[in-house]
Amino acid sequence: MNATIEKPRVRLVMTDTNRDALQNKELVYKTSELNLWYGDNHALKNIDLDIYENEVTAIIGPSGCGKSTYIKTLNRMIELVPGVKTSGKIEYRGRNIFDKSYGVEELRTRVGMVFQKPNPFPKSIYENVVYGPKIHGIKDKKVLDQIVEESLKGAAIWDEVKDRLNENAFGLSGGQQQRLCIARCLAIEPDVILMDEPTSALDPISTLKVEELVQKLKKEFSIIIVTHNMQQAARISDKTAFFLNGEVIEFTNTDKIFSNPADKRTEDYITGRFG
């Protein structure tokens, strides 16, 4: 596929605290002292998180703890909610996303999102995938055909739909619709994919397919996934952040957070004592 926007690269200087995690990976998102309010409700409190390329970062925590709010802030989708206020900084590839010169459409081209419930457009499978590329000015039918095939293959659904591309996307199963939405996201060639509980509405077989897909996609993308399913976080993520009451209680390698958490609140949540 032909990229429409060249993605910037910022070389990260390693520090002692994250040396074991980085190796040669680059910093994608740096969140510094982020606070967010819905009116008078202080929903996110002094969030500090560093997210690196080609990793799956899981965000876990009980309902209402700020998980979805946080990832919706990463592509500024949270600004669609009336009365939202923020302070602090989120840098994507070294650039503050709250900077007035940073167009929200430019950001969302680089940072795609997959929602909790599959949300295909009421169009054909083909038109769902080419929607984004067409908006970005791609009109050549051969190029669009190539984007459709590569995106659907990337989302591991090509073989299931290649003979029905002109059929309405609503005719697909829930799991297929979710993978189509992932293909639609891939079609604009993002750098980061945000996933807000992408398997919560799916059956176990479809969930497994999406989890296997996430593992493949991290070779080319950085993935941040909100999940209530702690087993899922343990299976597919490299790093895990535990949110509680709008704060990051613990953020470290997934195997460590599930085997030897540093904070008792993390241990209590993981072992089912609350949440």
Residue frames as qw, qx, qy, qz and C-alpha x, y, z in Angstrom:
[[0.000, 0.887, 0.462, 0.000, 0.00, 0.00, 0.00],
 [0.368, 0.483, -0.036, 0.793, 1.07, 3.57, -0.57],
 [0.338, -0.513, -0.510, 0.601, 1.35, 5.53, 2.66],
 [0.118, 0.855, 0.348, 0.367, -0.45, 8.84, 2.58],
 [0.230, -0.927, 0.184, -0.232, 1.46, 10.41, 5.45],
 [0.619, 0.346, -0.579, 0.402, 5.08, 9.83, 6.36],
 [0.700, -0.672, -0.239, -0.026, 5.32, 8.92, 10.02],
 [0.074, 0.836, -0.431, 0.331, 7.94, 10.81, 12.02],
 [0.870, -0.136, -0.401, 0.253, 10.57, 8.93, 13.99],
 [0.201, -0.856, 0.298, -0.371, 12.03, 10.20, 17.22],
 [0.669, 0.184, -0.649, 0.311, 15.06, 8.45, 18.70],
 [0.644, -0.726, -0.097, -0.220, 14.64, 7.82, 22.41],
 [0.196, 0.579, -0.660, 0.435, 17.50, 8.25, 24.85],
 [0.741, -0.283, -0.609, -0.005, 17.48, 5.27, 27.20],
 [0.297, -0.677, 0.377, -0.558, 17.37, 5.73, 30.97],
 [0.042, 0.261, -0.918, 0.296, 18.26, 3.41, 33.80],
 [0.510, 0.081, 0.583, -0.628, 14.63, 2.90, 34.77],
 [0.806, 0.399, 0.193, -0.392, 13.49, 1.58, 31.43],
 [0.085, 0.614, -0.722, -0.308, 16.68, 0.16, 29.94],
 [0.347, -0.039, 0.937, -0.005, 15.52, -3.44, 30.22],
 [0.526, 0.557, 0.572, -0.294, 12.30, -2.66, 28.33],
 [0.338, 0.803, -0.113, -0.477, 13.65, -0.59, 25.49],
 [0.721, 0.015, 0.513, 0.466, 16.62, -2.21, 23.79],
 [0.228, -0.035, 0.408, 0.883, 16.30, -0.51, 20.39],
 [0.050, 0.682, 0.713, 0.157, 12.63, 0.42, 20.57],
 [0.107, 0.269, 0.048, 0.956, 11.43, 3.94, 20.09],
 [0.095, 0.363, 0.608, -0.700, 9.05, 5.95, 22.21],
 [0.031, 0.482, 0.692, 0.537, 5.61, 6.31, 20.64],
 [0.328, -0.790, -0.287, -0.431, 3.60, 8.01, 23.39],
 [0.384, -0.001, -0.556, 0.737, 4.85, 9.90, 26.41],
 [0.362, -0.753, -0.410, -0.366, 2.11, 10.95, 28.82],
 [0.392, 0.095, -0.461, 0.791, 3.21, 13.42, 31.48],
 [0.016, 0.248, 0.526, -0.813, 1.08, 14.57, 34.43],
 [0.240, -0.270, -0.595, -0.718, -2.14, 14.18, 32.47],
 [0.176, 0.294, 0.694, -0.634, -5.28, 15.24, 34.29],
 [0.186, -0.250, -0.626, -0.715, -8.77, 15.16, 32.84],
 [0.229, 0.234, 0.614, -0.718, -12.09, 16.36, 34.17],
 [0.086, -0.485, -0.735, -0.466, -15.65, 15.70, 33.05],
 [0.335, -0.806, -0.211, -0.439, -17.09, 18.88, 34.47],
 [0.369, -0.743, 0.421, -0.366, -16.24, 18.62, 38.18],
 [0.972, -0.160, 0.168, -0.026, -15.43, 14.90, 37.99],
 [0.032, -0.762, 0.630, 0.150, -11.66, 14.38, 38.12],
 [0.962, 0.174, 0.021, -0.211, -11.47, 11.30, 35.89],
 [0.851, 0.263, -0.203, 0.407, -7.71, 11.03, 35.23],
 [0.429, -0.897, 0.102, 0.018, -5.14, 12.04, 37.83],
 [0.171, -0.803, 0.552, 0.149, -1.49, 12.76, 37.07],
 [0.956, 0.185, 0.225, 0.029, -1.07, 9.99, 34.50],
 [0.002, 0.750, -0.606, -0.265, 2.54, 9.24, 33.53],
 [0.879, 0.107, 0.464, 0.013, 2.96, 6.48, 30.92],
 [0.090, 0.614, -0.607, -0.497, 5.57, 5.73, 28.27],
 [0.856, 0.271, 0.409, -0.165, 4.47, 3.47, 25.41],
 [0.213, -0.522, 0.660, 0.497, 6.92, 1.96, 22.94],
 [0.599, 0.410, -0.400, -0.560, 6.64, 0.79, 19.36],
 [0.632, 0.191, -0.728, -0.185, 5.86, -2.80, 18.36],
 [0.053, 0.003, -0.869, 0.492, 4.47, -3.68, 21.77],
 [0.429, -0.550, -0.589, -0.408, 1.01, -4.54, 23.04],
 [0.025, 0.153, -0.539, 0.828, 0.18, -2.44, 26.07],
 [0.373, -0.516, -0.748, -0.190, -2.83, -3.62, 28.07],
 [0.158, -0.313, 0.310, -0.884, -4.80, -1.35, 30.37],
 [0.469, -0.365, -0.804, -0.034, -6.75, -3.13, 33.10],
 [0.031, -0.029, 0.483, -0.875, -8.82, -2.03, 36.06],
 [0.166, 0.479, 0.810, -0.293, -12.40, -1.99, 37.37],
 [0.174, 0.703, 0.542, 0.426, -15.25, -0.22, 35.60],
 [0.139, -0.960, -0.193, -0.144, -15.09, 3.56, 35.85],
 [0.691, -0.527, 0.068, 0.490, -11.37, 3.70, 36.61],
 [0.073, 0.852, -0.210, -0.475, -10.44, 5.78, 33.55],
 [0.602, -0.097, 0.685, 0.398, -9.21, 3.10, 31.12],
 [0.451, 0.605, 0.571, 0.324, -11.36, 4.04, 28.13],
 [0.014, -0.985, -0.086, 0.150, -11.07, 7.73, 28.93],
 [0.429, -0.637, 0.446, 0.459, -7.30, 7.46, 28.70],
 [0.500, 0.048, 0.682, 0.531, -7.08, 5.77, 25.31],
 [0.285, 0.798, 0.499, 0.182, -9.74, 8.09, 23.87],
 [0.167, -0.930, 0.084, 0.316, -7.51, 10.95, 24.93],
 [0.572, -0.317, 0.539, 0.530, -4.61, 9.49, 22.93],
 [0.301, 0.292, 0.603, 0.679, -6.35, 10.37, 19.65],
 [0.090, 0.085, 0.139, -0.982, -8.32, 13.28, 21.13],
 [0.308, -0.379, -0.751, -0.445, -11.64, 11.52, 20.63],
 [0.295, -0.486, -0.664, 0.486, -12.43, 12.49, 24.20],
 [0.031, -0.179, -0.006, 0.983, -12.87, 16.06, 22.98],
 [0.291, -0.301, -0.651, -0.634, -16.21, 15.01, 21.49],
 [0.412, -0.555, -0.695, 0.201, -17.58, 14.83, 25.06],
 [0.063, -0.824, -0.098, -0.554, -18.97, 18.21, 26.24],
 [0.522, -0.813, 0.102, -0.236, -17.35, 19.79, 29.28],
 [0.922, -0.099, -0.069, 0.367, -14.04, 17.93, 29.12],
 [0.002, 0.948, -0.305, 0.096, -10.95, 19.75, 30.41],
 [0.932, 0.016, -0.144, 0.332, -7.36, 18.53, 30.43],
 [0.116, -0.920, 0.374, 0.000, -3.99, 19.56, 31.81],
 [0.693, -0.349, 0.587, 0.230, -0.56, 18.04, 31.32],
 [0.294, 0.629, -0.531, -0.486, 0.97, 16.72, 28.14],
 [0.866, 0.113, 0.486, 0.034, 0.69, 13.79, 25.75],
 [0.108, 0.678, -0.540, -0.486, 3.50, 13.59, 23.21],
 [0.900, 0.280, 0.333, -0.025, 3.10, 11.37, 20.16],
 [0.782, 0.323, 0.127, 0.518, 6.44, 10.76, 18.47],
 [0.472, -0.134, -0.119, 0.863, 7.82, 13.82, 20.30],
 [0.074, -0.296, -0.240, -0.921, 4.99, 16.21, 19.44],
 [0.186, 0.197, 0.649, -0.711, 2.37, 17.44, 21.90],
 [0.054, 0.412, 0.830, 0.372, -1.02, 16.30, 20.59],
 [0.074, -0.798, -0.518, 0.299, -2.72, 19.20, 22.39],
 [0.245, -0.319, 0.224, 0.888, -0.69, 21.73, 20.43],
 [0.450, 0.640, 0.285, -0.554, -3.08, 23.96, 18.47],
 [0.300, 0.604, -0.534, -0.510, -1.04, 23.44, 15.31],
 [0.107, -0.114, 0.983, 0.094, -1.60, 19.67, 15.48],
 [0.583, 0.012, -0.286, -0.760, -4.70, 18.90, 13.40],
 [0.664, -0.144, 0.615, -0.401, -6.93, 16.25, 14.92],
 [0.887, 0.398, 0.017, -0.235, -7.46, 14.56, 11.55],
 [0.439, 0.647, -0.610, 0.129, -3.71, 14.24, 11.07],
 [0.290, -0.405, 0.768, -0.403, -3.45, 12.61, 14.50],
 [0.779, 0.081, 0.473, -0.404, -6.31, 10.19, 13.85],
 [0.758, 0.542, -0.325, -0.160, -4.75, 9.15, 10.55],
 [0.322, 0.518, -0.745, 0.269, -1.73, 7.97, 12.49],
 [0.155, -0.094, 0.835, -0.520, -3.65, 6.63, 15.48],
 [0.505, -0.172, -0.617, -0.578, -6.52, 4.32, 14.51],
 [0.370, -0.171, 0.639, -0.652, -9.19, 2.99, 16.86],
 [0.451, -0.163, -0.825, -0.299, -11.24, -0.17, 17.18],
 [0.440, -0.381, 0.228, -0.781, -14.26, 0.06, 19.45],
 [0.409, -0.140, 0.805, -0.406, -15.94, -2.28, 21.92],
 [0.675, 0.404, 0.577, -0.220, -18.78, -3.19, 19.59],
 [0.435, 0.115, 0.605, 0.657, -18.17, -3.76, 15.87],
 [0.222, 0.732, 0.265, -0.587, -19.28, -0.65, 14.00],
 [0.398, 0.118, 0.632, 0.655, -19.10, -1.32, 10.26],
 [0.261, 0.292, -0.082, -0.917, -20.65, 1.28, 7.99],
 [0.673, 0.385, 0.552, -0.307, -23.94, 0.35, 6.26],
 [0.434, 0.696, -0.417, -0.392, -22.01, -0.24, 3.06],
 [0.937, 0.227, -0.267, -0.002, -20.39, -3.15, 1.26],
 [0.835, -0.404, 0.083, 0.365, -17.35, -4.89, 2.70],
 [0.617, 0.333, 0.175, 0.692, -15.28, -3.27, -0.05],
 [0.019, 0.789, 0.128, 0.600, -16.60, 0.23, 0.61],
 [0.662, -0.746, -0.057, 0.033, -15.96, -0.13, 4.34],
 [0.792, -0.240, 0.131, 0.545, -12.26, -0.75, 3.72],
 [0.468, 0.349, 0.246, 0.774, -11.73, 1.97, 1.10],
 [0.162, -0.914, -0.367, -0.065, -13.63, 4.64, 3.03],
 [0.471, -0.763, 0.090, 0.433, -10.51, 6.08, 4.67],
 [0.522, -0.101, 0.475, 0.701, -8.21, 5.90, 1.64],
 [0.228, 0.661, 0.537, 0.472, -10.86, 7.63, -0.49],
 [0.246, -0.941, -0.205, 0.113, -11.12, 10.46, 2.04],
 [0.477, -0.636, 0.307, 0.523, -7.36, 10.84, 1.72],
 [0.313, 0.732, -0.269, -0.542, -7.68, 11.27, -2.01],
 [0.227, -0.218, 0.898, 0.307, -6.92, 7.80, -3.39],
 [0.656, 0.398, 0.112, -0.632, -9.16, 7.22, -6.42],
 [0.366, 0.425, -0.760, -0.329, -7.24, 4.73, -8.56],
 [0.900, -0.121, -0.055, -0.415, -9.30, 1.51, -8.67],
 [0.815, 0.226, -0.493, 0.204, -6.23, -0.73, -8.87],
 [0.158, 0.388, -0.579, 0.700, -4.68, 0.95, -5.84],
 [0.596, -0.282, 0.260, -0.705, -7.96, 0.68, -3.90],
 [0.935, 0.024, -0.286, -0.210, -8.28, -2.99, -4.85],
 [0.613, 0.296, -0.590, 0.434, -4.78, -3.60, -3.53],
 [0.161, -0.377, 0.480, -0.776, -5.53, -1.75, -0.29],
 [0.809, -0.192, 0.020, -0.554, -8.68, -3.84, 0.22],
 [0.910, 0.097, -0.402, 0.031, -6.85, -7.13, -0.30],
 [0.455, 0.324, -0.575, 0.597, -3.86, -6.22, 1.86],
 [0.321, -0.373, 0.368, -0.789, -6.00, -4.76, 4.65],
 [0.879, -0.159, -0.046, -0.447, -8.34, -7.75, 4.77],
 [0.830, 0.171, -0.478, 0.232, -5.37, -10.11, 4.73],
 [0.187, 0.413, -0.522, 0.723, -3.77, -8.06, 7.50],
 [0.526, -0.267, 0.341, -0.732, -6.95, -8.48, 9.54],
 [0.114, -0.108, 0.987, -0.039, -7.02, -12.23, 8.84],
 [0.529, 0.410, 0.553, -0.496, -10.41, -12.13, 7.13],
 [0.271, 0.476, -0.507, -0.666, -9.57, -12.06, 3.40],
 [0.100, 0.048, -0.966, -0.235, -10.18, -15.76, 2.79],
 [0.136, 0.423, 0.818, -0.365, -13.60, -15.51, 4.43],
 [0.271, 0.747, 0.333, -0.508, -14.86, -12.53, 2.42],
 [0.177, -0.376, 0.529, 0.740, -12.88, -12.32, -0.84],
 [0.052, 0.256, 0.830, 0.493, -15.82, -13.71, -2.84],
 [0.134, -0.754, -0.642, -0.035, -18.41, -11.41, -1.25],
 [0.350, -0.131, -0.117, 0.920, -16.75, -7.99, -1.23],
 [0.157, -0.257, -0.306, -0.903, -19.82, -6.30, -2.66],
 [0.479, -0.539, -0.685, -0.104, -22.16, -7.68, 0.00],
 [0.305, -0.808, 0.043, -0.502, -23.33, -5.52, 2.90],
 [0.251, 0.399, -0.728, 0.497, -20.99, -5.69, 5.88],
 [0.562, -0.270, 0.390, -0.677, -23.96, -6.20, 8.20],
 [0.921, 0.084, -0.246, -0.289, -24.26, -9.72, 6.77],
 [0.488, 0.380, -0.707, 0.342, -21.03, -10.73, 8.52],
 [0.691, -0.487, -0.510, 0.158, -20.91, -12.37, 11.93],
 [0.350, -0.937, 0.006, 0.006, -19.96, -10.26, 14.95],
 [0.697, -0.455, 0.338, 0.439, -16.40, -11.57, 14.95],
 [0.574, 0.356, 0.440, 0.591, -16.04, -10.97, 11.23],
 [0.046, 0.931, 0.233, 0.276, -17.43, -7.46, 11.60],
 [0.487, -0.834, 0.148, 0.211, -14.82, -6.69, 14.25],
 [0.664, -0.179, 0.453, 0.567, -12.01, -7.95, 12.03],
 [0.384, 0.678, 0.414, 0.471, -13.47, -5.89, 9.18],
 [0.187, -0.978, -0.067, -0.054, -13.28, -2.84, 11.43],
 [0.624, -0.557, 0.346, 0.425, -9.63, -3.70, 12.10],
 [0.595, 0.273, 0.500, 0.566, -9.09, -3.97, 8.33],
 [0.133, 0.903, 0.297, 0.279, -10.74, -0.55, 7.90],
 [0.426, -0.872, 0.148, 0.192, -8.29, 0.79, 10.46],
 [0.684, -0.248, 0.463, 0.506, -5.31, -0.82, 8.69],
 [0.547, 0.632, 0.432, 0.340, -6.36, 0.67, 5.35],
 [0.068, 0.985, -0.024, 0.160, -5.18, 4.15, 6.38],
 [0.740, 0.266, -0.371, 0.494, -1.82, 2.69, 7.45],
 [0.415, -0.877, 0.051, -0.235, -1.76, 3.94, 11.04],
 [0.294, 0.537, -0.672, 0.417, 1.23, 3.88, 13.35],
 [0.140, -0.085, 0.789, -0.592, -0.78, 3.03, 16.48],
 [0.481, -0.332, -0.656, -0.478, -3.96, 1.00, 16.95],
 [0.282, -0.189, 0.563, -0.753, -6.13, 1.73, 19.99],
 [0.470, -0.219, -0.800, -0.302, -8.53, -1.04, 21.00],
 [0.367, -0.273, 0.405, -0.792, -11.28, -0.41, 23.54],
 [0.573, -0.008, 0.742, -0.347, -12.39, -3.85, 24.79],
 [0.398, 0.359, -0.534, -0.654, -12.50, -5.18, 21.22],
 [0.361, 0.006, -0.917, -0.170, -13.58, -8.71, 22.15],
 [0.234, 0.023, 0.671, -0.704, -16.10, -8.04, 24.93],
 [0.673, 0.281, 0.144, -0.669, -19.04, -8.59, 22.55],
 [0.567, 0.410, -0.645, -0.307, -17.54, -11.63, 20.82],
 [0.969, -0.195, -0.021, -0.152, -17.82, -15.38, 21.35],
 [0.665, -0.573, 0.420, 0.230, -14.72, -17.35, 22.51],
 [0.762, 0.228, 0.428, 0.428, -13.72, -18.49, 19.01],
 [0.319, 0.855, 0.153, 0.379, -13.92, -14.97, 17.57],
 [0.399, -0.896, 0.195, 0.002, -12.07, -13.66, 20.63],
 [0.784, -0.282, 0.416, 0.363, -9.24, -16.11, 19.99],
 [0.627, 0.525, 0.336, 0.466, -8.98, -15.00, 16.36],
 [0.036, 0.960, 0.004, 0.276, -8.74, -11.34, 17.37],
 [0.599, -0.730, 0.306, 0.123, -6.12, -12.16, 20.02],
 [0.791, 0.018, 0.417, 0.448, -4.04, -14.08, 17.48],
 [0.421, 0.770, 0.242, 0.413, -4.40, -11.15, 15.11],
 [0.258, -0.958, 0.110, -0.060, -3.16, -8.69, 17.74],
 [0.732, -0.459, 0.388, 0.321, -0.01, -10.77, 18.19],
 [0.668, 0.337, 0.413, 0.519, 0.68, -10.61, 14.45],
 [0.186, 0.906, 0.216, 0.313, -0.11, -6.91, 14.12],
 [0.457, -0.860, 0.100, 0.203, 2.35, -5.81, 16.81],
 [0.734, -0.038, 0.334, 0.591, 5.19, -6.63, 14.41],
 [0.322, 0.446, 0.347, 0.760, 4.16, -3.55, 12.43],
 [0.239, -0.719, -0.190, -0.625, 2.09, -1.47, 14.82],
 [0.061, 0.112, -0.682, 0.720, 2.00, -0.32, 18.42],
 [0.470, -0.448, -0.636, -0.417, -1.19, -1.55, 20.06],
 [0.112, -0.143, 0.579, -0.795, -2.88, -0.24, 23.20],
 [0.480, -0.301, -0.729, -0.386, -5.78, -2.38, 24.37],
 [0.416, -0.286, 0.437, -0.745, -8.28, -1.80, 27.16],
 [0.598, -0.093, -0.761, -0.232, -9.62, -5.06, 28.56],
 [0.649, -0.484, 0.259, -0.527, -11.66, -6.28, 31.52],
 [0.993, 0.009, -0.116, -0.030, -10.34, -9.78, 30.81],
 [0.339, -0.797, 0.496, 0.052, -7.17, -10.19, 32.85],
 [0.798, -0.042, 0.565, 0.207, -6.45, -13.56, 31.24],
 [0.611, 0.728, 0.221, 0.218, -6.52, -11.80, 27.88],
 [0.019, -0.956, 0.283, -0.071, -4.09, -9.14, 29.11],
 [0.612, -0.523, 0.585, 0.102, -1.77, -11.86, 30.38],
 [0.809, 0.247, 0.499, 0.188, -1.96, -13.74, 27.06],
 [0.585, 0.666, 0.300, 0.353, -1.39, -11.00, 24.54],
 [0.018, 0.987, -0.058, 0.152, 0.34, -7.98, 26.10],
 [0.659, 0.315, -0.371, 0.573, 3.97, -7.06, 26.69],
 [0.104, 0.112, -0.448, 0.881, 3.24, -4.36, 29.26],
 [0.311, -0.634, -0.687, -0.172, 0.25, -3.85, 31.53],
 [0.016, -0.282, 0.271, -0.920, -0.99, -0.74, 33.31],
 [0.274, -0.509, -0.802, 0.147, -3.37, -1.11, 36.25],
 [0.108, -0.413, -0.057, -0.903, -5.74, 1.85, 36.61],
 [0.335, -0.522, -0.747, 0.240, -7.74, 2.55, 39.77],
 [0.127, -0.851, -0.379, 0.341, -9.89, 5.61, 40.50],
 [0.351, 0.935, 0.023, 0.049, -8.29, 7.53, 37.64],
 [0.216, -0.816, 0.530, 0.081, -4.70, 6.80, 38.68],
 [0.770, 0.356, -0.529, 0.030, -2.02, 4.47, 37.35],
 [0.753, -0.603, 0.228, -0.132, -1.25, 2.23, 40.31],
 [0.611, -0.388, 0.620, 0.304, 1.30, 0.06, 38.54],
 [0.691, 0.685, -0.109, -0.205, 2.80, -0.17, 35.05],
 [0.314, -0.579, 0.733, 0.167, 5.39, -2.79, 34.18],
 [0.260, 0.220, -0.868, -0.360, 6.09, -5.94, 32.17],
 [0.751, -0.186, -0.239, -0.587, 2.98, -8.10, 31.97],
 [0.767, -0.045, -0.628, 0.123, 4.62, -11.23, 33.36],
 [0.269, 0.107, -0.572, 0.767, 5.80, -9.28, 36.41],
 [0.379, -0.208, 0.138, -0.891, 2.51, -7.55, 37.12],
 [0.829, -0.153, -0.282, -0.458, 0.66, -10.87, 37.10],
 [0.822, -0.025, -0.524, 0.222, 3.27, -12.94, 38.93],
 [0.559, -0.306, -0.385, 0.667, 4.79, -10.45, 41.36],
 [0.032, 0.843, 0.265, 0.467, 2.88, -7.15, 41.55],
 [0.373, 0.213, -0.407, 0.806, 4.59, -4.39, 43.52],
 [0.298, -0.221, 0.206, -0.905, 1.41, -2.84, 44.90],
 [0.197, 0.143, 0.910, -0.337, -1.08, -4.67, 47.11],
 [0.515, 0.474, 0.230, -0.676, -3.98, -2.99, 45.30],
 [0.472, 0.442, -0.617, -0.449, -2.79, -4.55, 42.05],
 [0.106, 0.113, -0.983, 0.096, -2.55, -7.95, 43.70],
 [0.343, 0.282, 0.676, -0.588, -6.03, -7.58, 45.20],
 [0.575, 0.492, -0.081, -0.649, -7.52, -6.74, 41.82],
 [0.409, 0.396, -0.771, -0.285, -5.74, -9.52, 39.95],
 [0.084, 0.013, -0.972, 0.221, -6.72, -12.11, 42.56],
 [0.326, -0.457, -0.681, -0.470, -10.36, -11.02, 42.47],
 [0.267, -0.360, -0.643, 0.621, -10.61, -9.43, 45.89],
 [0.218, 0.674, 0.301, -0.639, -12.35, -6.44, 44.27],
 [0.116, 0.417, -0.491, -0.757, -13.39, -5.16, 40.86]]
